[in-house]
Amino acid sequence: MDGRRRAVIAAGAAAGKKADDVVVLDVGDIISITDLFVIASASNTRLVRTVVDEIERVLKEEASVSPRASEGLDDASWVLLDYGDIVVHVFLAETRAYYDLDRLWADAPRVDWEQAVAVS
């Protein structure tokens, strides 16, 4: 299964647990360390952890992958899951606004993950 499909699965899992403003950015032509970012927000740290757990569970179940590394679960304001060709960022809403990765990577094309989920 390719990275784009796994990113779509991760985005769908996040949205399924009520994450806000879920986006998938194709950053492969901009940076060399990964191909896709999945970015999502949650209104509180409990929901951040719930979204992260769901993404890990669904990717393990549907794509047989686990993150190579994860960071940020202790305070759960910004959790990063590194799957190699995709990196998932789950933010507390205020933390996402502060770091504003969407603006930082504004030149990266957005993947229409919702359409891809609907087709699946």
Buried (B, 14 or more C-beta within 10 A) or exposed (E): EEBBBBBBBBBBBBBBBEBBEBBBBBBBEEEEEBBBBBBBBBEEBEBBBBBBEBBBEBBEEBBEBEBEEBEBBEEBBBBBBBBBBBBBBBBBBEBBEEBEBBEEBEEBEEBEBBEBBEEE
